[in-house]
Every structure is written in C-alpha cells, then in structure tokens.
Amino acid sequence: MEIAIRHSIGASSVQVADAVFGVEYKPGLIHQVVTAYLAGGRAGTKAQKNRSAVSGGGSKPWRQKGTGRARAGTTRSPLWRSGGVTFAAKPRDYSQKVNRKMYRGALRSILSELVRSERLIVVPDLKLEAAKTKQLVALLKGYGLTDVLILTDGLDETLRLAARNLPEVDVLPAQTVDPVSLITFENVLVTEKALKRLEERLA
C-alpha cells in the first residue's frame, strides 16, 4: 500500500507493507496490551503493618474482668492507637504477561487504524536549527497539528528539547515507541526514515 507524504511543494507517496500498515483493527488485543503495559509501570511498593508486624502487645493490657473497661487481649489490635492495620497492604507485582507476537500485533493494529483515519502524517524530514520551542510550534502550525506525537529515526535531542515545554507534543524514536504513546495523541507525525524503521521492526 501507499501512504502520502506531505511536502511544502508538490506531492508524493511512500510504499509500505500491508502486513504492517494495513491489518485489521483489533480493539480487544489493543486493550489487553495497553492494560498490561500500564500495569507493568506500577511500582507495587505500597506496604503497611498488620497486627503481627507492629511492636508491643506482649501481654494482656489488663485483667479480663473487674476493671469496668472493655476486655482487651493485646495493644496491637487494629482498634488501638498504634495498632496494626486490619487489611494491611503488602508489596505486589502488577505485571501481566504479554508475548512478543501480541505486542507487535497491537502496534500494527494501531498504526493501521491511524493510516485509515488519516492521522498518520508522513513528512520527508524534521529538522530544527536550534532547540527552540518557538521553532517547533511554527513547524507544527505549518502542518496544522497541535496534539501530536513525533516519531524520528533514533533519538533527536534537538527536537526533544524543543518539545519539552509543550504538554501536547512528545518526541520518541521509532525503534522504541509503545502502544500507549501511539493512542495518547490525536496525530502521529513520522519521518520517512522513521516509517521504514517501524516497518522493519514490525515486519
């Protein structure tokens, strides 16, 4: 299949593989992979002490009967100040298993849907004279884009620094782009070289 390339003058297209940019949209697969990706980013380090982990409580605070107070067996009870937590949180692993075939399949499905909805914009190249946010804003304005993910061939430090202060713009290498980033932004702006990198990665 062919994808149009946006030029300042003239028009052209680039040939890409149908197996990467022309596959069926699979919302179930995308949801599973995105959920697993977000779950993998959770620290899972929350921890509290239950009644067996707090200090004290070695003996009964007072005798069972005759004091006029409620009976108590330990000062580590959750009812007491400095006592243990009833259902104490413990460190846990939130990660979910997603194999490589599923992960790549989700990326292909997202990219194919972006192509079909004309939200994947291919440009010959993206270069800034300096890492200036004003220059990047002017560049994106020329393409009529605001909420956009920029994919480059390798890490472009100049573009990354220029986009750092723009909340609705991000710059990522095509070699490491993830499903969550692809679905977060309204549009994806990709250079020709980055497009080929994506094709090689997912072929």
C-alpha positions in Angstrom: 0.0 0.0 0.0 1.0 3.7 -0.4 1.0 6.5 2.2 1.0 10.1 1.1 4.0 12.3 2.0 3.4 15.9 2.9 5.7 18.3 1.1 5.8 22.1 1.2 5.8 21.9 -2.6 4.3 19.0 -4.7 3.1 15.6 -3.5 4.5 12.1 -3.4 3.9 8.8 -1.6 5.9 6.0 0.0 5.3 2.3 -0.4 4.8 0.3 2.8 3.9 -3.2 3.7 0.2 -4.2 4.0 1.2 -6.6 6.8 2.2 -3.7 9.0 0.0 -0.7 8.0 -3.0 -2.5 6.5 -4.1 -5.0 9.1 -7.5 -5.4 10.8 -8.3 -3.2 13.8 -8.4 -5.4 17.0 -9.7 -3.3 19.9 -9.6 -6.3 22.3 -6.0 -7.0 21.6 -5.1 -3.3 21.9 -6.9 -3.1 25.2 -5.1 -6.1 26.6 -1.6 -4.9 25.6 -2.2 -1.3 26.8 -3.5 -2.6 30.1 -0.5 -4.8 30.5 1.9 -2.0 29.6 0.4 0.4 32.1 0.3 -2.3 34.8 4.0 -3.0 34.2 4.8 0.6 35.1 3.2 0.3 38.5 5.7 0.2 41.4 3.6 -2.0 43.6 5.7 -1.0 46.7 2.8 0.1 49.0 3.2 -1.6 52.4 1.5 -1.4 55.8 2.0 -3.3 59.0 -0.6 -5.7 60.3 -1.1 -6.6 64.0 1.7 -9.2 63.9 4.2 -6.6 62.5 3.8 -3.7 64.9 5.7 -3.6 68.1 4.3 -4.2 71.6 1.4 -6.3 72.7 3.4 -9.0 74.5 0.9 -9.3 77.4 -2.7 -8.6 78.1 -3.2 -4.9 78.9 -5.4 -5.6 82.0 -7.3 -8.5 83.5 -10.3 -9.8 81.8 -12.9 -8.8 84.4 -13.5 -6.4 87.2 -11.9 -3.2 85.8 -15.1 -1.7 84.3 -13.3 -1.4 80.9 -13.9 -3.3 77.7 -12.0 -6.5 77.6 -8.7 -6.4 75.6 -6.2 -9.0 74.7 -3.4 -7.0 73.0 -2.3 -3.5 72.4 -1.6 -4.4 68.8 -5.3 -4.6 67.9 -6.4 -2.5 64.9 -8.8 -0.8 67.3 -6.0 0.7 69.3 -3.8 3.7 68.5 -0.5 2.5 67.0 -2.1 -0.9 66.5 -1.8 -2.9 63.2 -3.9 -2.2 60.1 -6.8 -4.6 59.6 -6.2 -5.5 55.9 -2.6 -4.3 55.6 -1.3 -3.7 52.0 1.7 -5.7 51.0 4.1 -5.2 48.1 2.8 -6.9 45.0 3.7 -7.4 41.3 1.1 -5.9 38.9 2.8 -7.1 35.7 0.9 -9.1 33.2 2.3 -11.5 30.6 2.1 -10.3 27.0 4.1 -12.2 24.5 6.0 -10.5 21.6 3.6 -11.6 18.9 0.7 -9.9 20.8 2.7 -6.8 21.4 3.7 -6.4 17.8 0.2 -7.2 16.7 -1.2 -4.4 18.8 1.3 -1.9 17.3 0.4 -3.0 13.8 -3.4 -2.6 14.5 -2.9 0.9 16.0 -0.7 2.0 13.1 -3.2 0.6 10.5 -6.1 2.5 12.2 -4.0 5.7 12.2 -3.4 5.3 8.5 -7.1 4.6 7.7 -8.2 7.6 9.7 -5.5 9.8 8.1 -4.0 10.6 11.5 -0.5 9.2 10.5 1.3 12.1 8.7 4.5 11.3 6.9 7.0 14.0 6.1 10.4 13.8 4.3 12.3 15.0 7.3 12.1 17.1 10.5 15.0 19.4 11.4 15.3 22.4 13.6 18.1 25.0 13.5 18.1 25.1 17.3 16.3 23.5 20.3 13.7 26.3 20.4 10.1 25.7 21.3 9.0 28.6 19.1 10.6 27.0 16.0 8.8 23.7 16.7 5.5 25.4 17.3 5.8 27.2 13.9 6.8 23.9 12.2 3.7 22.1 13.6 1.5 25.0 12.8 2.6 24.7 9.2 1.2 21.1 9.2 -1.9 22.2 11.1 -1.1 20.0 14.1 -1.2 20.6 17.9 -1.8 17.3 19.7 0.9 15.2 18.1 3.5 12.5 18.7 6.6 12.9 16.6 8.5 9.8 15.6 12.1 10.1 14.5 14.8 7.7 13.3 16.8 7.5 16.5 16.7 10.0 19.3 16.7 13.6 18.0 17.9 15.6 21.0 17.1 19.0 19.3 13.5 18.0 18.7 13.2 16.5 22.2 14.4 19.7 23.9 12.2 21.9 21.7 9.1 19.8 22.6 9.9 19.6 26.3 7.7 22.5 27.3 4.7 21.6 25.0 2.2 19.5 27.0 0.5 18.1 23.9 3.7 17.2 22.0 6.2 14.4 22.5 9.2 13.1 20.6 10.1 9.4 20.5 12.4 7.2 18.5 10.5 4.9 16.1 12.6 2.0 17.5 11.2 2.3 21.0 7.6 3.7 20.5 5.0 1.9 22.6 1.2 1.3 22.2 0.3 3.8 25.0 2.1 6.7 23.3 0.5 5.9 20.0 -3.0 6.1 21.3 -2.4 9.0 23.6 -2.0 11.7 20.9 -4.5 12.7 18.3 -2.0 12.6 15.4 1.3 10.9 14.8 3.9 12.8 12.7 6.6 10.5 11.3 9.6 11.0 9.1 10.2 8.7 6.1 13.2 7.1 7.7 11.3 6.5 11.0 8.5 5.0 9.0 10.9 2.5 7.5 12.3 1.7 10.9 8.7 1.0 12.1 8.2 -1.3 9.1 11.4 -3.2 9.8 10.6 -3.5 13.5 7.1 -4.9 12.9 7.6 -6.9 9.7 
